Amino acid sequence: MSFDDVSATTARFDYGTWRLQKGWKPLHVVDAEGCFFIDAAGKRYLDFSAQLMCCQLGHKNRAVIAAIEEQARQLAYIAPSYATDVRAKLSDLLTQVLPAGLEKFFYTTSGTDANEAAFKIARMVTGRTKILARYRSYHGSTMGSIAATGDFRRWSTEPAAKGQGVIFGPEVNCYKCSIQHTYPGCGIACADYLEHMIANESDVAAVFVEPVVGTNGVLVPPPEYFPKLRQICDRHGVLLIADEVMTGWGRTGEWFAVNHWNVKPDILTTAKGLTSAYAPLGLCATTAQIASYFDDHYFAHGHTYEAHPLMLAAAVAAIGEYRRLDLIARAREMGAYLGDKLRALKPKHPSIGDVRGIGLFWAVELVRAQQSKERVNSAAEKWQGKPLVVDQVAAEMMKNGVAIGSWISHFVIAPPLIITREEIDMAVAALDAALAIADNAVMSQASEFARA
Ligand SMILES: Cc1ncc(COP(=O)(O)O)c(C=O)c1O
């Protein structure tokens, strides 16, 4: 049955998106298994970006499904003020896998509300207001999180719907530095600039960062960056919040990305891979010391579905599966294989400016010219709904049965951690073939420019 048949026979078929919704016709998906999902016509697609970089365990993991079923039979819901076995189990497991010292947990239903909890905690505990975030970032779509989002998605809410109290500094981007430095001669000037901002702003409660910037380009910081940022925060009594919504749960080859640099944030938020997307659960984790502030201060951030037993059961099972299948080590091993294959594409394709990543988390960035590093499309073009080269490449890959995440001028490649070498080979071959579209686009742009 095609999508048209479904919509023709359904009184109201929810098209699934509000984003530039006019004319939008999503693919009708009916099934999924392992690293593949299947449309209504029976066509299979390799899920090369794990949907929204969240299906770490792939689809139809039996243990997670069984855990949700069992929990539904036993205790599907109870208000968050009650203690439950499943909550105790998950909290215990989290203390084993999170960076040491993060031992007090607030369970939300998504990444964005985990970040909202983090902002409230940081502001209440420090008694200060400002959150220092970075331009190339995404932190979620609710009021506080979109206000702290540096990328163009914030523009739509400005000024009317934007929360106050966020300031933006430069991101770390060693491919194309926004403050025109070159690593390592820079001495990590982008971190120094954040310190300059803290010193001159006053009233900064927290520095708020994705340890590896995700959607906005898989920007992996150099090894000195996070230890330096930790020191800066300590010097100024500012909290460090790590948004590990996308980078957590083995994505980068560690349980959490901050582990790569042995840095402990004061607050860590996460979601996505926490349940491998089998159930909507987010987490805001902090230290016992920070949490003790709320022993006698009211924390107004509860939800009806806070610490929902079905979601917690999914997380307990997902952590069990990460361990049973040794997926953190596997992400390192398969990530090295994937990285080699992606890097090998660069000499073949004039449209590729950079290939970068860590673990099973990679970006391939397309440029107009390798020398200028000018992105093949701009954020403004995406915001305005203009056709983007990366989307054309992604559409061609879909025709060939590979789904890939595309964003402005790069692909975000983040497959399920269970992906095999053969599946990686298949997906990279599809990318290799489809990049002819990008190569032609940048070469014709270059010849038009030469003629002008
Ligand atoms: C780094 C980061 N933070 C927060 C969010 C928001 O998470 P959610 O969509 O679960 O609200 C996302 C979503 O992609 C994200 O990538």
The ligand as an ORCA input file, in Angstrom:
! r2SCAN-3c Opt
* xyz 0 1
  C      22.776     17.787     21.626
  C      21.286     17.757     21.731
  N      20.706     18.276     22.816
  C      19.360     18.243     22.965
  C      18.554     17.701     21.997
  C      17.065     17.677     22.198
  O      16.662     16.393     22.510
  P      15.130     15.967     22.302
  O      14.883     15.999     20.835
  O      15.035     14.592     22.900
  O      14.307     16.960     23.041
  C      19.119     17.152     20.854
  C      18.275     16.569     19.812
  O      18.695     16.211     18.753
  C      20.526     17.183     20.721
  O      21.143     16.674     19.641
*
